[in-house]
Amino acid sequence: MRYLAFAMVFAGAVLAGSLGFAGHAKADILINVDKSSQRLSVMVDGVHRHTWPISSGTDGGPPSGSFRPERLERMWYSRKYNWSPMPHAIFFYHGYAIHGTGYVSRLGRPASHGCVRLHPAHAAALY
């Protein structure tokens, strides 16, 4: 099985703000990207929360493996691909990211240049 596993830990204000309570919070978030089934699953503190369709790269993309987020961008525009919008981008490997897409009809099959694309609502929830 070809998949990417992104082990992410977010702490403090990120979760505190999104969950609506003050103080510091910590949750272990594991994101598994299965290129063969074109699905992304999310586990929080060991509990399965979501499974969503994706579009991964038609020409490979990042290698399989485990990664940590390098940076998050609420809105980013690809300098490499004609300033294409990449809302709620989580960059994880050499410019590759998990992000929202306007091409929702292509979800469920490879269609991107290499990034992992999600429905915009799913990308916002993951971000």
ChimeraX attribute file (.defattr): number of C-alpha atoms within 10 A of each C-alpha:
attribute: neighborCount
match mode: 1-to-1
recipient: residues
	/A:1	8
	/A:2	11
	/A:3	18
	/A:4	18
	/A:5	17
	/A:6	19
	/A:7	15
	/A:8	16
	/A:9	14
	/A:10	13
	/A:11	13
	/A:12	13
	/A:13	15
	/A:14	13
	/A:15	17
	/A:16	15
	/A:17	13
	/A:18	10
	/A:19	10
	/A:20	8
	/A:21	11
	/A:22	11
	/A:23	10
	/A:24	12
	/A:25	15
	/A:26	14
	/A:27	15
	/A:28	14
	/A:29	20
	/A:30	21
	/A:31	21
	/A:32	19
	/A:33	26
	/A:34	19
	/A:35	22
	/A:36	13
	/A:37	16
	/A:38	19
	/A:39	21
	/A:40	23
	/A:41	16
	/A:42	19
	/A:43	17
	/A:44	15
	/A:45	13
	/A:46	11
	/A:47	11
	/A:48	13
	/A:49	11
	/A:50	14
	/A:51	15
	/A:52	16
	/A:53	22
	/A:54	31
	/A:55	29
	/A:56	29
	/A:57	18
	/A:58	13
	/A:59	11
	/A:60	13
	/A:61	15
	/A:62	18
	/A:63	10
	/A:64	15
	/A:65	12
	/A:66	16
	/A:67	15
	/A:68	15
	/A:69	17
	/A:70	13
	/A:71	12
	/A:72	16
	/A:73	15
	/A:74	13
	/A:75	12
	/A:76	16
	/A:77	14
	/A:78	11
	/A:79	9
	/A:80	8
	/A:81	9
	/A:82	8
	/A:83	10
	/A:84	12
	/A:85	17
	/A:86	23
	/A:87	22
	/A:88	25
	/A:89	27
	/A:90	25
	/A:91	20
	/A:92	19
	/A:93	17
	/A:94	8
	/A:95	14
	/A:96	17
	/A:97	23
	/A:98	27
	/A:99	29
	/A:100	27
	/A:101	25
	/A:102	14
	/A:103	14
	/A:104	15
	/A:105	10
	/A:106	18
	/A:107	22
	/A:108	19
	/A:109	18
	/A:110	22
	/A:111	18
	/A:112	20
	/A:113	16
	/A:114	19
	/A:115	27
	/A:116	30
	/A:117	33
	/A:118	29
	/A:119	21
	/A:120	18
	/A:121	12
	/A:122	19
	/A:123	21
	/A:124	15
	/A:125	11
	/A:126	18
	/A:127	18
